[in-house]
Amino acid sequence: MGQYYKFIILDKNNEILFVLNPHDFYEGAKLMENAWIDSLIANTIEFLLSPYCKEFHKSHCVMAGDYADEEEESHQNLYHLAGNYSHKEAYKNININFIVNHTKKLIRVKKNQRFFFSMD
């Protein structure tokens, strides 16, 4: 079958801040169905972690799989813990022509970006 993924933004204490489900972006939930440059969900994650979105800028983003080990103090893994989070759908068209890796201090120039994200 294959492992299914959700993208989860965590705070510094590893608490769930925001969950992105690939199906909400009309993309598949398996790794190769959504983890490619210019996919809607990849562009949305880039936007949410960018300086344009101050709420999540420099936050941790995890690609949580349904086969992952259980979290400590819980009998569920992060993928299933994130299952209770839902957000209203909203479209946002913004052109961001770069992505920054703050850890490695690198900037990657990109072109023609599209974004789709859900926010409460």
C-alpha positions as CSV (number, residue, x, y, z in Angstrom):
1,M,0.0,0.0,0.0
2,G,2.4,2.7,1.1
3,Q,2.7,5.2,3.9
4,Y,0.4,8.3,4.0
5,Y,1.7,11.6,5.2
6,K,0.4,14.9,6.8
7,F,2.5,18.0,7.1
8,I,2.5,19.3,10.7
9,I,3.8,22.6,12.0
10,L,5.1,22.4,15.6
11,D,6.0,24.9,18.2
12,K,9.2,24.9,20.2
13,N,7.7,22.5,22.6
14,N,6.6,20.1,19.8
15,E,2.9,21.0,20.2
16,I,0.8,20.9,17.1
17,L,0.2,24.4,15.7
18,F,-1.2,23.6,12.2
19,V,-1.9,20.6,10.1
20,L,-1.9,20.3,6.3
21,N,-3.5,17.3,4.8
22,P,-2.6,16.7,1.1
23,H,-6.1,15.7,0.3
24,D,-7.3,19.2,1.1
25,F,-4.9,20.3,-1.7
26,Y,-6.3,17.8,-4.2
27,E,-3.0,15.9,-4.0
28,G,-2.2,12.3,-2.9
29,A,-1.0,11.6,0.6
30,K,1.9,9.4,-0.3
31,L,5.4,10.9,-0.4
32,M,5.9,11.0,-4.2
33,E,2.4,12.3,-4.7
34,N,3.0,15.6,-3.0
35,A,6.7,16.2,-2.2
36,W,7.8,17.8,-5.5
37,I,8.7,21.4,-6.4
38,D,5.6,23.5,-7.4
39,S,3.0,21.2,-5.8
40,L,0.3,23.2,-4.1
41,I,1.1,21.8,-0.6
42,A,4.9,22.3,-1.0
43,N,4.3,25.9,-2.0
44,T,1.9,26.5,0.9
45,I,4.4,25.1,3.4
46,E,7.1,27.4,2.0
47,F,4.7,30.3,2.4
48,L,3.7,29.4,5.9
49,L,7.3,29.1,7.0
50,S,8.4,32.3,5.2
51,P,8.7,35.8,6.7
52,Y,5.4,36.7,5.0
53,C,3.5,34.5,7.5
54,K,4.8,35.7,10.9
55,E,2.7,33.2,12.8
56,F,4.7,30.2,11.6
57,H,8.0,31.8,10.5
58,K,11.0,29.6,11.5
59,S,8.7,27.0,13.0
60,H,9.4,23.3,12.7
61,C,7.6,21.4,9.9
62,V,7.3,17.6,10.1
63,M,6.1,15.2,7.4
64,A,4.4,12.7,9.7
65,G,3.6,9.3,8.4
66,D,0.9,6.9,9.5
67,Y,3.5,4.1,10.1
68,A,5.6,6.2,12.5
69,D,6.3,5.1,16.1
70,E,4.0,6.2,18.8
71,E,4.8,9.5,20.6
72,E,5.9,9.4,24.2
73,E,3.0,9.9,26.7
74,S,0.5,8.8,24.0
75,H,-0.7,5.6,22.4
76,Q,-0.8,7.3,18.9
77,N,1.8,8.6,16.5
78,L,2.0,12.2,15.4
79,Y,0.0,11.5,12.1
80,H,-2.9,10.2,14.1
81,L,-2.7,12.9,16.8
82,A,-3.0,15.4,14.0
83,G,-6.2,13.8,12.7
84,N,-8.4,15.9,15.0
85,Y,-7.3,19.2,13.5
86,S,-9.3,20.7,10.6
87,H,-9.1,24.1,9.0
88,K,-11.3,26.1,6.7
89,E,-10.0,26.2,3.1
90,A,-8.7,29.5,1.7
91,Y,-6.8,30.4,-1.5
92,K,-4.0,32.8,-1.6
93,N,-2.1,33.8,-4.7
94,I,1.3,35.2,-3.8
95,N,4.5,35.2,-5.7
96,I,7.5,34.3,-3.6
97,N,10.5,33.7,-5.8
98,F,12.8,32.2,-3.1
99,I,13.0,29.8,-0.2
100,V,15.3,30.2,2.8
101,N,16.9,27.4,4.8
102,H,17.7,29.2,8.1
103,T,19.7,26.3,9.4
104,K,22.1,26.1,6.5
105,K,21.8,29.8,5.7
106,L,20.9,29.2,2.1
107,I,18.5,30.9,-0.3
108,R,17.1,29.1,-3.3
109,V,15.5,31.2,-6.1
110,K,12.3,29.9,-7.5
111,K,9.8,30.9,-10.2
112,N,6.0,30.9,-10.8
113,Q,4.8,29.8,-7.3
114,R,1.2,29.0,-6.5
115,F,-0.2,28.6,-3.0
116,F,-3.2,27.0,-1.4
117,F,-3.5,27.0,2.4
118,S,-6.2,26.5,5.0
119,M,-6.4,28.8,8.0
120,D,-9.0,29.2,10.7
